[in-house]
Amino acid sequence: MPAAITEDLRRGISKELPKRIIPSLDGRVPTASSTAAFYALMTLHNERLGIHQPIVFQNVITNDGNGYDKNTGVFKAAVAGTYSFTTTIMSHWTQDISVELIKDGHNVGSIYCGNTATYGVGSQSVIIHMAVGDDFWVRVADNSHNTGNNKIYGGGFSSISGFLINSL
């Protein structure tokens, strides 16, 4: 192959290849106002939980965008978009508990955990659309597993996390 053609080919590849390897952001650069990610652990055991009581994860590890409130256990979306949320619950020794993942008062997922001989663990992930101001939280379910005096094991074994996948 002649050197001139080889050089032209090399130049063309060096200009085109980065465009294919590095996806375009269409001029968008994520900013603090367009990011949301949080991760919180339950460090204290939650006991005497009533039906529909919100579950609070007190130890906030990450809270980019400050959407998660460690006092109420509620995440509030500041950015409209598609979000991923994951919750893991550990029941106390020989106890059952069912919880619901709630978006603006509507159940979008459920977790059951329990064991007659030891601790039980359950986990659930959901991907949902949220508008600005929408709320997401976890609460005790109203079903036969819950007596109104339920317990969730803390110690870092129960957790919640969420993040914005993409803004709309």
Rosetta constraint file for C-alpha pairs under 8 A:
AtomPair CA 1 CA 5 HARMONIC 6.89 0.50
AtomPair CA 1 CA 6 HARMONIC 6.70 0.50
AtomPair CA 2 CA 6 HARMONIC 6.40 0.50
AtomPair CA 3 CA 7 HARMONIC 6.08 0.50
AtomPair CA 4 CA 8 HARMONIC 6.20 0.50
AtomPair CA 5 CA 9 HARMONIC 6.06 0.50
AtomPair CA 6 CA 10 HARMONIC 6.12 0.50
AtomPair CA 7 CA 11 HARMONIC 6.23 0.50
AtomPair CA 8 CA 12 HARMONIC 6.19 0.50
AtomPair CA 9 CA 13 HARMONIC 6.15 0.50
AtomPair CA 10 CA 14 HARMONIC 6.08 0.50
AtomPair CA 11 CA 15 HARMONIC 6.28 0.50
AtomPair CA 12 CA 16 HARMONIC 6.08 0.50
AtomPair CA 13 CA 17 HARMONIC 5.51 0.50
AtomPair CA 14 CA 18 HARMONIC 7.08 0.50
AtomPair CA 15 CA 19 HARMONIC 7.46 0.50
AtomPair CA 16 CA 20 HARMONIC 6.71 0.50
AtomPair CA 17 CA 21 HARMONIC 6.17 0.50
AtomPair CA 18 CA 22 HARMONIC 5.68 0.50
AtomPair CA 19 CA 23 HARMONIC 6.73 0.50
AtomPair CA 19 CA 24 HARMONIC 7.53 0.50
AtomPair CA 25 CA 29 HARMONIC 6.99 0.50
AtomPair CA 30 CA 34 HARMONIC 5.95 0.50
AtomPair CA 30 CA 35 HARMONIC 6.70 0.50
AtomPair CA 31 CA 35 HARMONIC 6.40 0.50
AtomPair CA 32 CA 64 HARMONIC 7.72 0.50
AtomPair CA 32 CA 65 HARMONIC 6.37 0.50
AtomPair CA 33 CA 65 HARMONIC 6.73 0.50
AtomPair CA 33 CA 78 HARMONIC 7.64 0.50
AtomPair CA 33 CA 79 HARMONIC 7.44 0.50
AtomPair CA 34 CA 79 HARMONIC 6.11 0.50
AtomPair CA 34 CA 167 HARMONIC 7.23 0.50
AtomPair CA 35 CA 64 HARMONIC 6.77 0.50
AtomPair CA 35 CA 65 HARMONIC 6.08 0.50
AtomPair CA 35 CA 79 HARMONIC 7.69 0.50
AtomPair CA 35 CA 164 HARMONIC 6.54 0.50
AtomPair CA 36 CA 63 HARMONIC 7.51 0.50
AtomPair CA 36 CA 64 HARMONIC 5.32 0.50
AtomPair CA 36 CA 65 HARMONIC 5.00 0.50
AtomPair CA 36 CA 66 HARMONIC 7.64 0.50
AtomPair CA 36 CA 67 HARMONIC 6.96 0.50
AtomPair CA 36 CA 77 HARMONIC 7.98 0.50
AtomPair CA 36 CA 78 HARMONIC 7.99 0.50
AtomPair CA 36 CA 79 HARMONIC 7.82 0.50
AtomPair CA 36 CA 162 HARMONIC 7.87 0.50
AtomPair CA 36 CA 163 HARMONIC 5.38 0.50
AtomPair CA 36 CA 164 HARMONIC 5.31 0.50
AtomPair CA 37 CA 62 HARMONIC 6.99 0.50
AtomPair CA 37 CA 63 HARMONIC 5.85 0.50
AtomPair CA 37 CA 64 HARMONIC 5.07 0.50
AtomPair CA 37 CA 65 HARMONIC 6.94 0.50
AtomPair CA 37 CA 67 HARMONIC 7.94 0.50
AtomPair CA 37 CA 161 HARMONIC 7.48 0.50
AtomPair CA 37 CA 162 HARMONIC 5.57 0.50
AtomPair CA 37 CA 163 HARMONIC 4.04 0.50
AtomPair CA 37 CA 164 HARMONIC 6.45 0.50
AtomPair CA 38 CA 60 HARMONIC 7.61 0.50
AtomPair CA 38 CA 61 HARMONIC 7.42 0.50
AtomPair CA 38 CA 62 HARMONIC 4.82 0.50
AtomPair CA 38 CA 63 HARMONIC 4.27 0.50
AtomPair CA 38 CA 64 HARMONIC 6.14 0.50
AtomPair CA 38 CA 66 HARMONIC 7.99 0.50
AtomPair CA 38 CA 67 HARMONIC 7.58 0.50
AtomPair CA 38 CA 68 HARMONIC 6.66 0.50
AtomPair CA 38 CA 161 HARMONIC 5.36 0.50
AtomPair CA 38 CA 162 HARMONIC 5.41 0.50
AtomPair CA 38 CA 163 HARMONIC 6.40 0.50
AtomPair CA 39 CA 60 HARMONIC 6.10 0.50
AtomPair CA 39 CA 61 HARMONIC 5.57 0.50
AtomPair CA 39 CA 62 HARMONIC 5.06 0.50
AtomPair CA 39 CA 63 HARMONIC 6.66 0.50
AtomPair CA 39 CA 159 HARMONIC 7.40 0.50
AtomPair CA 39 CA 160 HARMONIC 5.82 0.50
AtomPair CA 39 CA 161 HARMONIC 4.20 0.50
AtomPair CA 39 CA 162 HARMONIC 6.68 0.50
AtomPair CA 40 CA 57 HARMONIC 5.65 0.50
AtomPair CA 40 CA 58 HARMONIC 6.76 0.50
AtomPair CA 40 CA 59 HARMONIC 5.36 0.50
AtomPair CA 40 CA 60 HARMONIC 4.19 0.50
AtomPair CA 40 CA 61 HARMONIC 5.52 0.50
AtomPair CA 40 CA 62 HARMONIC 7.00 0.50
AtomPair CA 40 CA 159 HARMONIC 5.69 0.50
AtomPair CA 40 CA 160 HARMONIC 5.47 0.50
AtomPair CA 40 CA 161 HARMONIC 6.36 0.50
AtomPair CA 41 CA 57 HARMONIC 5.19 0.50
AtomPair CA 41 CA 58 HARMONIC 6.32 0.50
AtomPair CA 41 CA 59 HARMONIC 5.06 0.50
AtomPair CA 41 CA 60 HARMONIC 6.45 0.50
AtomPair CA 41 CA 61 HARMONIC 7.54 0.50
AtomPair CA 41 CA 154 HARMONIC 7.71 0.50
AtomPair CA 41 CA 156 HARMONIC 5.21 0.50
AtomPair CA 41 CA 157 HARMONIC 7.36 0.50
AtomPair CA 41 CA 158 HARMONIC 5.99 0.50
AtomPair CA 41 CA 159 HARMONIC 4.36 0.50
AtomPair CA 41 CA 160 HARMONIC 6.59 0.50
AtomPair CA 42 CA 56 HARMONIC 7.18 0.50
AtomPair CA 42 CA 57 HARMONIC 4.31 0.50
AtomPair CA 42 CA 58 HARMONIC 5.50 0.50
AtomPair CA 42 CA 59 HARMONIC 6.17 0.50
AtomPair CA 42 CA 153 HARMONIC 7.86 0.50
AtomPair CA 42 CA 154 HARMONIC 4.74 0.50
AtomPair CA 42 CA 155 HARMONIC 6.41 0.50
AtomPair CA 42 CA 156 HARMONIC 5.36 0.50
AtomPair CA 42 CA 157 HARMONIC 7.07 0.50
AtomPair CA 42 CA 158 HARMONIC 5.40 0.50
AtomPair CA 42 CA 159 HARMONIC 5.89 0.50
AtomPair CA 43 CA 57 HARMONIC 7.36 0.50
AtomPair CA 43 CA 58 HARMONIC 6.51 0.50
AtomPair CA 43 CA 59 HARMONIC 6.32 0.50
AtomPair CA 43 CA 154 HARMONIC 4.64 0.50
AtomPair CA 43 CA 155 HARMONIC 4.43 0.50
AtomPair CA 43 CA 156 HARMONIC 5.13 0.50
AtomPair CA 43 CA 157 HARMONIC 7.99 0.50
AtomPair CA 44 CA 58 HARMONIC 7.62 0.50
AtomPair CA 44 CA 153 HARMONIC 7.57 0.50
AtomPair CA 44 CA 154 HARMONIC 4.81 0.50
AtomPair CA 44 CA 155 HARMONIC 6.17 0.50
AtomPair CA 45 CA 151 HARMONIC 7.17 0.50
AtomPair CA 45 CA 152 HARMONIC 5.85 0.50
AtomPair CA 45 CA 153 HARMONIC 4.84 0.50
AtomPair CA 45 CA 154 HARMONIC 4.28 0.50
AtomPair CA 45 CA 155 HARMONIC 7.07 0.50
AtomPair CA 46 CA 55 HARMONIC 7.95 0.50
AtomPair CA 46 CA 151 HARMONIC 5.52 0.50
AtomPair CA 46 CA 152 HARMONIC 5.10 0.50
AtomPair CA 46 CA 153 HARMONIC 6.61 0.50
AtomPair CA 46 CA 154 HARMONIC 6.90 0.50
AtomPair CA 47 CA 149 HARMONIC 7.05 0.50
AtomPair CA 47 CA 150 HARMONIC 6.03 0.50
AtomPair CA 47 CA 151 HARMONIC 4.29 0.50
AtomPair CA 47 CA 152 HARMONIC 6.46 0.50
AtomPair CA 48 CA 148 HARMONIC 6.92 0.50
AtomPair CA 48 CA 149 HARMONIC 4.21 0.50
AtomPair CA 48 CA 150 HARMONIC 5.25 0.50
AtomPair CA 48 CA 151 HARMONIC 6.11 0.50
AtomPair CA 49 CA 53 HARMONIC 6.33 0.50
AtomPair CA 49 CA 140 HARMONIC 7.25 0.50
AtomPair CA 49 CA 148 HARMONIC 5.99 0.50
AtomPair CA 49 CA 149 HARMONIC 5.25 0.50
AtomPair CA 49 CA 150 HARMONIC 4.85 0.50
AtomPair CA 49 CA 151 HARMONIC 6.29 0.50
AtomPair CA 50 CA 140 HARMONIC 6.89 0.50
AtomPair CA 50 CA 147 HARMONIC 7.68 0.50
AtomPair CA 50 CA 148 HARMONIC 4.13 0.50
AtomPair CA 50 CA 149 HARMONIC 5.90 0.50
AtomPair CA 50 CA 150 HARMONIC 6.82 0.50
AtomPair CA 51 CA 139 HARMONIC 7.88 0.50
AtomPair CA 51 CA 140 HARMONIC 5.35 0.50
AtomPair CA 51 CA 141 HARMONIC 6.04 0.50
AtomPair CA 51 CA 142 HARMONIC 5.52 0.50
AtomPair CA 51 CA 146 HARMONIC 7.17 0.50
AtomPair CA 51 CA 147 HARMONIC 7.70 0.50
AtomPair CA 51 CA 148 HARMONIC 5.33 0.50
AtomPair CA 52 CA 139 HARMONIC 5.28 0.50
AtomPair CA 52 CA 140 HARMONIC 4.75 0.50
AtomPair CA 52 CA 141 HARMONIC 5.74 0.50
AtomPair CA 52 CA 142 HARMONIC 6.57 0.50
AtomPair CA 53 CA 139 HARMONIC 5.29 0.50
AtomPair CA 53 CA 140 HARMONIC 5.50 0.50
AtomPair CA 54 CA 72 HARMONIC 7.33 0.50
AtomPair CA 54 CA 73 HARMONIC 6.67 0.50
AtomPair CA 54 CA 137 HARMONIC 6.95 0.50
AtomPair CA 54 CA 138 HARMONIC 5.79 0.50
AtomPair CA 54 CA 139 HARMONIC 4.17 0.50
AtomPair CA 54 CA 140 HARMONIC 6.63 0.50
AtomPair CA 55 CA 72 HARMONIC 7.95 0.50
AtomPair CA 55 CA 73 HARMONIC 6.05 0.50
AtomPair CA 55 CA 137 HARMONIC 7.56 0.50
AtomPair CA 55 CA 138 HARMONIC 5.57 0.50
AtomPair CA 55 CA 139 HARMONIC 5.28 0.50
AtomPair CA 55 CA 140 HARMONIC 7.14 0.50
AtomPair CA 56 CA 70 HARMONIC 6.55 0.50
AtomPair CA 56 CA 71 HARMONIC 6.88 0.50
AtomPair CA 56 CA 72 HARMONIC 6.10 0.50
AtomPair CA 56 CA 73 HARMONIC 4.23 0.50
AtomPair CA 56 CA 74 HARMONIC 7.95 0.50
AtomPair CA 57 CA 70 HARMONIC 6.28 0.50
AtomPair CA 57 CA 73 HARMONIC 6.13 0.50
AtomPair CA 57 CA 158 HARMONIC 7.90 0.50
AtomPair CA 57 CA 159 HARMONIC 6.62 0.50
AtomPair CA 57 CA 160 HARMONIC 7.16 0.50
AtomPair CA 58 CA 70 HARMONIC 5.26 0.50
AtomPair CA 58 CA 71 HARMONIC 7.14 0.50
AtomPair CA 58 CA 73 HARMONIC 7.92 0.50
AtomPair CA 59 CA 70 HARMONIC 7.34 0.50
AtomPair CA 60 CA 70 HARMONIC 6.80 0.50
AtomPair CA 63 CA 67 HARMONIC 6.76 0.50
AtomPair CA 63 CA 68 HARMONIC 6.49 0.50
AtomPair CA 65 CA 78 HARMONIC 7.82 0.50
AtomPair CA 67 CA 75 HARMONIC 5.19 0.50
AtomPair CA 67 CA 76 HARMONIC 5.15 0.50
AtomPair CA 67 CA 77 HARMONIC 6.27 0.50
AtomPair CA 67 CA 78 HARMONIC 6.97 0.50
AtomPair CA 68 CA 73 HARMONIC 6.88 0.50
AtomPair CA 68 CA 74 HARMONIC 5.83 0.50
AtomPair CA 68 CA 75 HARMONIC 4.18 0.50
AtomPair CA 68 CA 76 HARMONIC 6.55 0.50
AtomPair CA 69 CA 73 HARMONIC 5.53 0.50
AtomPair CA 69 CA 74 HARMONIC 5.51 0.50
AtomPair CA 69 CA 75 HARMONIC 6.23 0.50
AtomPair CA 70 CA 74 HARMONIC 7.52 0.50
AtomPair CA 73 CA 137 HARMONIC 6.17 0.50
AtomPair CA 73 CA 138 HARMONIC 7.51 0.50
AtomPair CA 74 CA 135 HARMONIC 6.43 0.50
AtomPair CA 74 CA 136 HARMONIC 5.80 0.50
AtomPair CA 74 CA 137 HARMONIC 4.83 0.50
AtomPair CA 74 CA 138 HARMONIC 7.91 0.50
AtomPair CA 75 CA 135 HARMONIC 5.60 0.50
AtomPair CA 75 CA 136 HARMONIC 5.14 0.50
AtomPair CA 75 CA 137 HARMONIC 6.32 0.50
AtomPair CA 76 CA 132 HARMONIC 7.88 0.50
AtomPair CA 76 CA 133 HARMONIC 5.73 0.50
AtomPair CA 76 CA 134 HARMONIC 5.72 0.50
AtomPair CA 76 CA 135 HARMONIC 4.60 0.50
AtomPair CA 76 CA 136 HARMONIC 6.55 0.50
AtomPair CA 77 CA 130 HARMONIC 6.69 0.50
AtomPair CA 77 CA 131 HARMONIC 6.77 0.50
AtomPair CA 77 CA 132 HARMONIC 5.25 0.50
AtomPair CA 77 CA 133 HARMONIC 5.21 0.50
AtomPair CA 77 CA 134 HARMONIC 5.50 0.50
AtomPair CA 77 CA 135 HARMONIC 6.51 0.50
AtomPair CA 78 CA 132 HARMONIC 5.08 0.50
AtomPair CA 78 CA 133 HARMONIC 6.09 0.50
AtomPair CA 79 CA 130 HARMONIC 7.92 0.50
AtomPair CA 79 CA 131 HARMONIC 6.88 0.50
AtomPair CA 79 CA 132 HARMONIC 5.24 0.50
AtomPair CA 79 CA 167 HARMONIC 6.62 0.50
AtomPair CA 80 CA 129 HARMONIC 7.56 0.50
AtomPair CA 80 CA 130 HARMONIC 5.50 0.50
AtomPair CA 80 CA 131 HARMONIC 4.29 0.50
AtomPair CA 80 CA 132 HARMONIC 4.93 0.50
AtomPair CA 80 CA 167 HARMONIC 5.69 0.50
AtomPair CA 80 CA 168 HARMONIC 5.60 0.50
AtomPair CA 81 CA 129 HARMONIC 5.60 0.50
AtomPair CA 81 CA 130 HARMONIC 5.52 0.50
AtomPair CA 81 CA 131 HARMONIC 6.59 0.50
AtomPair CA 81 CA 164 HARMONIC 6.73 0.50
AtomPair CA 81 CA 165 HARMONIC 7.31 0.50
AtomPair CA 81 CA 166 HARMONIC 5.60 0.50
AtomPair CA 81 CA 167 HARMONIC 4.00 0.50
AtomPair CA 81 CA 168 HARMONIC 4.59 0.50
AtomPair CA 82 CA 127 HARMONIC 6.83 0.50
AtomPair CA 82 CA 128 HARMONIC 5.62 0.50
AtomPair CA 82 CA 129 HARMONIC 4.43 0.50
AtomPair CA 82 CA 130 HARMONIC 6.27 0.50
AtomPair CA 82 CA 164 HARMONIC 6.04 0.50
AtomPair CA 82 CA 165 HARMONIC 5.47 0.50
AtomPair CA 82 CA 166 HARMONIC 5.53 0.50
AtomPair CA 82 CA 167 HARMONIC 6.42 0.50
AtomPair CA 82 CA 168 HARMONIC 7.37 0.50
AtomPair CA 83 CA 127 HARMONIC 5.54 0.50
AtomPair CA 83 CA 128 HARMONIC 5.46 0.50
AtomPair CA 83 CA 129 HARMONIC 6.16 0.50
AtomPair CA 83 CA 130 HARMONIC 6.97 0.50
AtomPair CA 83 CA 162 HARMONIC 6.90 0.50
AtomPair CA 83 CA 163 HARMONIC 5.60 0.50
AtomPair CA 83 CA 164 HARMONIC 4.46 0.50
AtomPair CA 83 CA 165 HARMONIC 5.28 0.50
AtomPair CA 83 CA 166 HARMONIC 7.34 0.50
AtomPair CA 84 CA 125 HARMONIC 7.08 0.50
AtomPair CA 84 CA 126 HARMONIC 5.76 0.50
AtomPair CA 84 CA 127 HARMONIC 4.45 0.50
AtomPair CA 84 CA 128 HARMONIC 6.60 0.50
AtomPair CA 84 CA 162 HARMONIC 5.38 0.50
AtomPair CA 84 CA 163 HARMONIC 5.52 0.50
AtomPair CA 84 CA 164 HARMONIC 6.57 0.50
AtomPair CA 84 CA 165 HARMONIC 6.70 0.50
AtomPair CA 85 CA 125 HARMONIC 5.56 0.50
AtomPair CA 85 CA 126 HARMONIC 5.43 0.50
AtomPair CA 85 CA 127 HARMONIC 6.51 0.50
AtomPair CA 85 CA 160 HARMONIC 7.36 0.50
AtomPair CA 85 CA 161 HARMONIC 5.64 0.50
AtomPair CA 85 CA 162 HARMONIC 4.15 0.50
AtomPair CA 85 CA 163 HARMONIC 6.73 0.50
AtomPair CA 86 CA 123 HARMONIC 7.23 0.50
AtomPair CA 86 CA 124 HARMONIC 5.69 0.50
AtomPair CA 86 CA 125 HARMONIC 4.24 0.50
AtomPair CA 86 CA 126 HARMONIC 6.58 0.50
AtomPair CA 86 CA 160 HARMONIC 5.73 0.50
AtomPair CA 86 CA 161 HARMONIC 5.33 0.50
AtomPair CA 86 CA 162 HARMONIC 6.32 0.50
AtomPair CA 87 CA 123 HARMONIC 5.58 0.50
AtomPair CA 87 CA 124 HARMONIC 5.58 0.50
AtomPair CA 87 CA 125 HARMONIC 6.56 0.50
AtomPair CA 87 CA 158 HARMONIC 7.61 0.50
AtomPair CA 87 CA 159 HARMONIC 5.74 0.50
AtomPair CA 87 CA 160 HARMONIC 4.40 0.50
AtomPair CA 87 CA 161 HARMONIC 6.54 0.50
AtomPair CA 88 CA 121 HARMONIC 7.09 0.50
AtomPair CA 88 CA 122 HARMONIC 5.75 0.50
AtomPair CA 88 CA 123 HARMONIC 4.23 0.50
AtomPair CA 88 CA 124 HARMONIC 6.70 0.50
AtomPair CA 88 CA 157 HARMONIC 7.66 0.50
AtomPair CA 88 CA 158 HARMONIC 5.21 0.50
AtomPair CA 88 CA 159 HARMONIC 5.25 0.50
AtomPair CA 88 CA 160 HARMONIC 6.47 0.50
AtomPair CA 89 CA 111 HARMONIC 7.74 0.50
AtomPair CA 89 CA 113 HARMONIC 7.14 0.50
AtomPair CA 89 CA 121 HARMONIC 5.65 0.50
AtomPair CA 89 CA 122 HARMONIC 5.45 0.50
AtomPair CA 89 CA 123 HARMONIC 6.34 0.50
AtomPair CA 89 CA 152 HARMONIC 6.94 0.50
AtomPair CA 89 CA 153 HARMONIC 7.59 0.50
AtomPair CA 89 CA 157 HARMONIC 7.13 0.50
AtomPair CA 89 CA 158 HARMONIC 4.54 0.50
AtomPair CA 89 CA 159 HARMONIC 6.70 0.50
AtomPair CA 90 CA 113 HARMONIC 6.73 0.50
AtomPair CA 90 CA 114 HARMONIC 7.89 0.50
AtomPair CA 90 CA 119 HARMONIC 6.74 0.50
AtomPair CA 90 CA 120 HARMONIC 5.53 0.50
AtomPair CA 90 CA 121 HARMONIC 4.36 0.50
AtomPair CA 90 CA 122 HARMONIC 6.60 0.50
AtomPair CA 90 CA 152 HARMONIC 5.97 0.50
AtomPair CA 90 CA 153 HARMONIC 5.35 0.50
AtomPair CA 90 CA 154 HARMONIC 7.60 0.50
AtomPair CA 90 CA 157 HARMONIC 6.19 0.50
AtomPair CA 90 CA 158 HARMONIC 5.61 0.50
AtomPair CA 91 CA 95 HARMONIC 6.07 0.50
AtomPair CA 91 CA 96 HARMONIC 6.22 0.50
AtomPair CA 91 CA 97 HARMONIC 6.38 0.50
AtomPair CA 91 CA 113 HARMONIC 6.05 0.50
AtomPair CA 91 CA 114 HARMONIC 5.73 0.50
AtomPair CA 91 CA 119 HARMONIC 5.69 0.50
AtomPair CA 91 CA 120 HARMONIC 5.16 0.50
AtomPair CA 91 CA 121 HARMONIC 6.33 0.50
AtomPair CA 91 CA 151 HARMONIC 6.52 0.50
AtomPair CA 91 CA 152 HARMONIC 4.87 0.50
AtomPair CA 91 CA 153 HARMONIC 5.48 0.50
AtomPair CA 92 CA 96 HARMONIC 7.71 0.50
AtomPair CA 92 CA 114 HARMONIC 7.83 0.50
AtomPair CA 92 CA 118 HARMONIC 7.98 0.50
AtomPair CA 92 CA 119 HARMONIC 5.58 0.50
AtomPair CA 92 CA 120 HARMONIC 7.29 0.50
AtomPair CA 92 CA 151 HARMONIC 5.96 0.50
AtomPair CA 92 CA 152 HARMONIC 5.71 0.50
AtomPair CA 92 CA 153 HARMONIC 5.22 0.50
AtomPair CA 93 CA 115 HARMONIC 7.48 0.50
AtomPair CA 93 CA 116 HARMONIC 7.88 0.50
AtomPair CA 93 CA 117 HARMONIC 7.29 0.50
AtomPair CA 93 CA 118 HARMONIC 5.02 0.50
AtomPair CA 93 CA 119 HARMONIC 4.58 0.50
AtomPair CA 93 CA 120 HARMONIC 7.59 0.50
AtomPair CA 94 CA 114 HARMONIC 6.74 0.50
AtomPair CA 94 CA 115 HARMONIC 5.27 0.50
AtomPair CA 94 CA 116 HARMONIC 4.46 0.50
AtomPair CA 94 CA 117 HARMONIC 5.36 0.50
AtomPair CA 94 CA 118 HARMONIC 5.23 0.50
AtomPair CA 94 CA 119 HARMONIC 6.12 0.50
AtomPair CA 94 CA 120 HARMONIC 7.90 0.50
AtomPair CA 95 CA 114 HARMONIC 5.43 0.50
AtomPair CA 95 CA 115 HARMONIC 6.26 0.50
AtomPair CA 95 CA 116 HARMONIC 6.69 0.50
AtomPair CA 95 CA 119 HARMONIC 7.41 0.50
AtomPair CA 95 CA 120 HARMONIC 7.82 0.50
AtomPair CA 95 CA 151 HARMONIC 7.76 0.50
AtomPair CA 96 CA 112 HARMONIC 7.44 0.50
AtomPair CA 96 CA 113 HARMONIC 5.74 0.50
AtomPair CA 96 CA 114 HARMONIC 3.94 0.50
AtomPair CA 96 CA 115 HARMONIC 6.59 0.50
AtomPair CA 96 CA 120 HARMONIC 7.58 0.50
AtomPair CA 96 CA 145 HARMONIC 5.97 0.50
AtomPair CA 96 CA 146 HARMONIC 7.28 0.50
AtomPair CA 96 CA 150 HARMONIC 7.96 0.50
AtomPair CA 97 CA 112 HARMONIC 5.94 0.50
AtomPair CA 97 CA 113 HARMONIC 5.65 0.50
AtomPair CA 97 CA 114 HARMONIC 6.27 0.50
AtomPair CA 97 CA 140 HARMONIC 7.69 0.50
AtomPair CA 97 CA 145 HARMONIC 5.67 0.50
AtomPair CA 97 CA 146 HARMONIC 5.75 0.50
AtomPair CA 97 CA 150 HARMONIC 6.63 0.50
AtomPair CA 97 CA 151 HARMONIC 7.53 0.50
AtomPair CA 97 CA 152 HARMONIC 7.79 0.50
AtomPair CA 98 CA 110 HARMONIC 7.15 0.50
AtomPair CA 98 CA 111 HARMONIC 5.56 0.50
AtomPair CA 98 CA 112 HARMONIC 4.38 0.50
AtomPair CA 98 CA 113 HARMONIC 6.48 0.50
AtomPair CA 98 CA 140 HARMONIC 6.28 0.50
AtomPair CA 98 CA 141 HARMONIC 5.48 0.50
AtomPair CA 98 CA 143 HARMONIC 7.58 0.50
AtomPair CA 98 CA 145 HARMONIC 6.29 0.50
AtomPair CA 98 CA 146 HARMONIC 6.65 0.50
AtomPair CA 99 CA 110 HARMONIC 5.74 0.50
AtomPair CA 99 CA 111 HARMONIC 5.28 0.50
AtomPair CA 99 CA 112 HARMONIC 6.59 0.50
AtomPair CA 99 CA 138 HARMONIC 6.69 0.50
AtomPair CA 99 CA 139 HARMONIC 5.52 0.50
AtomPair CA 99 CA 140 HARMONIC 4.43 0.50
AtomPair CA 99 CA 141 HARMONIC 4.67 0.50
AtomPair CA 100 CA 107 HARMONIC 6.07 0.50
AtomPair CA 100 CA 108 HARMONIC 7.45 0.50
AtomPair CA 100 CA 109 HARMONIC 5.80 0.50
AtomPair CA 100 CA 110 HARMONIC 4.44 0.50
AtomPair CA 100 CA 111 HARMONIC 6.39 0.50
AtomPair CA 100 CA 138 HARMONIC 5.62 0.50
AtomPair CA 100 CA 139 HARMONIC 5.42 0.50
AtomPair CA 100 CA 140 HARMONIC 6.27 0.50
AtomPair CA 100 CA 141 HARMONIC 5.55 0.50
AtomPair CA 101 CA 107 HARMONIC 5.72 0.50
AtomPair CA 101 CA 108 HARMONIC 5.60 0.50
AtomPair CA 101 CA 109 HARMONIC 4.92 0.50
AtomPair CA 101 CA 110 HARMONIC 5.91 0.50
AtomPair CA 101 CA 136 HARMONIC 7.34 0.50
AtomPair CA 101 CA 137 HARMONIC 6.05 0.50
AtomPair CA 101 CA 138 HARMONIC 4.64 0.50
AtomPair CA 101 CA 139 HARMONIC 6.73 0.50
AtomPair CA 102 CA 106 HARMONIC 5.30 0.50
AtomPair CA 102 CA 107 HARMONIC 4.64 0.50
AtomPair CA 102 CA 108 HARMONIC 5.74 0.50
AtomPair CA 102 CA 109 HARMONIC 7.29 0.50
AtomPair CA 102 CA 135 HARMONIC 7.94 0.50
AtomPair CA 102 CA 136 HARMONIC 5.51 0.50
AtomPair CA 102 CA 137 HARMONIC 5.29 0.50
AtomPair CA 102 CA 138 HARMONIC 5.83 0.50
AtomPair CA 102 CA 139 HARMONIC 7.29 0.50
AtomPair CA 103 CA 107 HARMONIC 6.52 0.50
AtomPair CA 103 CA 108 HARMONIC 6.56 0.50
AtomPair CA 103 CA 134 HARMONIC 7.11 0.50
AtomPair CA 103 CA 135 HARMONIC 5.63 0.50
AtomPair CA 103 CA 136 HARMONIC 4.54 0.50
AtomPair CA 103 CA 137 HARMONIC 6.77 0.50
AtomPair CA 104 CA 134 HARMONIC 6.08 0.50
AtomPair CA 104 CA 135 HARMONIC 5.22 0.50
AtomPair CA 104 CA 136 HARMONIC 6.47 0.50
AtomPair CA 108 CA 126 HARMONIC 7.42 0.50
AtomPair CA 109 CA 124 HARMONIC 7.08 0.50
AtomPair CA 109 CA 125 HARMONIC 7.86 0.50
AtomPair CA 109 CA 126 HARMONIC 6.93 0.50
AtomPair CA 110 CA 124 HARMONIC 6.99 0.50
AtomPair CA 111 CA 122 HARMONIC 5.77 0.50
AtomPair CA 111 CA 123 HARMONIC 6.12 0.50
AtomPair CA 111 CA 124 HARMONIC 6.24 0.50
AtomPair CA 112 CA 121 HARMONIC 7.98 0.50
AtomPair CA 112 CA 122 HARMONIC 5.80 0.50
AtomPair CA 113 CA 120 HARMONIC 5.01 0.50
AtomPair CA 113 CA 121 HARMONIC 5.08 0.50
AtomPair CA 113 CA 122 HARMONIC 4.87 0.50
AtomPair CA 114 CA 119 HARMONIC 6.44 0.50
AtomPair CA 114 CA 120 HARMONIC 4.19 0.50
AtomPair CA 114 CA 121 HARMONIC 6.77 0.50
AtomPair CA 115 CA 119 HARMONIC 5.83 0.50
AtomPair CA 115 CA 120 HARMONIC 5.15 0.50
AtomPair CA 130 CA 134 HARMONIC 5.84 0.50
AtomPair CA 140 CA 146 HARMONIC 7.66 0.50
AtomPair CA 141 CA 146 HARMONIC 7.02 0.50
AtomPair CA 142 CA 146 HARMONIC 6.58 0.50
AtomPair CA 146 CA 150 HARMONIC 6.32 0.50
AtomPair CA 152 CA 158 HARMONIC 7.74 0.50
AtomPair CA 153 CA 157 HARMONIC 6.85 0.50
AtomPair CA 153 CA 158 HARMONIC 6.74 0.50
AtomPair CA 154 CA 158 HARMONIC 5.78 0.50
